[in-house]
């Protein structure tokens, strides 16, 4: 079984291919399918394992059913990883000991590959009295900084980038700071943020009333609801965050509302989960089920859709029993309710194949038709599994009175009444970024096609990124069938041409037929006015959505996908480097790295620009020649950046994010992930001290020892130091004693 393009194969090899230390493992994607199918079939009775192994493999073939990445990467490998993509952590107690215990639980969960969501509303607001120590509380945001740092560290140790969702209630006294947090481009980079919005707030907003901010039942202060909402909308307009979760609707529409309360979601928002909740994800690829694409008889194979749904439900249910769990509380929660998240991908491409434009009335009708088939077959399959293997332990007939089940057809309801359900929740629609890419770049989840050809920014193992040209799957099929014939513009709509209302209409249509929630982004053009944007969340609320997020291109977040380079790179002739003065003053810092026999000396020379000192050039020297090539290249590049001028604060930040796979070192009571990170720390502290008196600067740098320098008489570099009565140049090796 082959891939549609080289990028798909590359992603499979990097993320999902299993390879052992001796080089054995998955030879191709067919081997990945065989591995996953065999592992999942182990949950079946011995006499039927071979049968289900074959059926599971058939469902996975041709990318018709795509389980979530953790299943593809981990099933059948004997690695100590979880096969669940998403978790919500336990309720965070309002105590220092409890907060850090939960931080540790989140780290353990992420270490095994799970994304995590947390509700920080239980932490007392900033300025509150901390009894017993006579101090003021710092508030939930400062503790979120701890989670953010943890996530950055854990992602450095593994192959998968960490993912977190941070939630705060709309009535928490620190909500305004939470809403504004992402305006700082350096803060909460590992978090998605969502505000938990209640029905009462939406009513107060409609009445233009005052809104109390409360904690533990006491009102701390009140704000005008409209002003708070405008602040939220301004922030998401400018920075694409925070999103919103309509938490009362989530709980009201929850199948398991009789035995749990939800207050947070997984990182992408498609799974609203209770404390320690976990959910398995998988997607049926609608784009692969359409016969005669772009033809006169194009139609989705609804019989195959039903068969795939039933097989997928059984497959995901089995994963609950074969998966590992980072925490015992997560295992107990998962097995008590056996929650699943079966969804779809390739919707927009399937609509295109059928000659229907995304966002139109006909698209809404087809989306509802296809999701209704999945919904009905999923519940029937779960009821039949309950008859065969038993219902989930917390099953109660009260589930039949929950909103998602009351309008099921009578036959399905009777089947559930007789046998119960194997799974408490069955459907959600997740984002399917890289799994959609390995399927040939089908449209992701329920999203429209982002663009029919675009550039994707791909993160590399060392933290850098590269760009790759990508073409949408439907466009590839069009070119195969129609050659150079221009596709009709009224059919080939995209996220670039749709209105926010088009997005909301499709999301609301899907939400009505999905148990949990939907991960969907309302893409907006960069030039949309704030007035046209400001009612997006309100409109989504009235249409019945459970959660919403938006994206408008902005300078804070950037974009993984772009239809054109954000800024053309200047040609060499346009790069202007400031000329070097004949004499510059600076400081040399001595850095002793544990793995190196010789010290590393970092010299930073400053220039005067507009009456202010700023870094102009950097030299890194050591007798250890192992470092020579990369330190020379590094110093030349950093010095060029410094000489171009402007804001160079990103330089030390980038260096500090570099980790050494061989391990870092503890220096002055702090863990430094690499020698480069240590150099970045020195540059950062030097820059922070430029406005200080020179005599005070060394004291501000406990990590490295600052020593005075003089120009070398041989090479002119400010690298002359005095050691044991001799002048030695760290740059050219000049030495003179006496």
Secondary structure, DSSP 8 states (H G I E B T S, - for coil): ---SSHHHHHHIIIII--B-TTS-B-SSHHHHHHHHHHHHHTTS-GGGHHHHHHHHHHHHGGGSEEE-HHHHHHTTS--S-BS--EEE-----SSHHHHHHHHHHHHHHHHTT-EEEEE-TTS--TT-EETTTTEE---HHHHHHHHHHHHHHHHHHSSS---EEEEEETTSTTHHHHHHGGGSTTSSTTEEEEEEE-HHHHHHHHTT-EEEEEETTEEEEEEEHHHHHHHHHHHHHHHS--EEEEHHHHHHT-TTTTT----EE-TTSS-EE-TT-EEEEEEEEGGGGEESTTSTT-EE-HHHHHHHHHHHHHHHHHHHHH-B-SSHHHHHHHHHH--EEEEEE-HHHHHHHTT--TTSHHHHHHHHHHHHHHHHHHHHHHHHHHHHH---TT--GGGGGSHHHHTS-HHHHHHHHHH--S-S--B-B---HHHHHHTTS---TT---S-SEEEEEEE-TTS-EEEEEEE-HHHHHHHHHHTT----TTTS--TTT--HHHHHHHHHHHHTT-SS-B--EEEE-TT--HHHHTTHHHHHHHHT-SEEEEEE--TTT--SEESS-SS----GGG-------S--EEEEEEE--TT-SS-EEEEEEEEEETTEEEEEEEEEEES-GGGHHHHHHHHHHHHHHHHH-S--THHHHHHHT---TT--EEETTEEE--HHHHHHHHHHHHHHTTTS-HHHHGGG-TTSEEE--B--TTT--S-EEEETTEEEETTT--EEE-
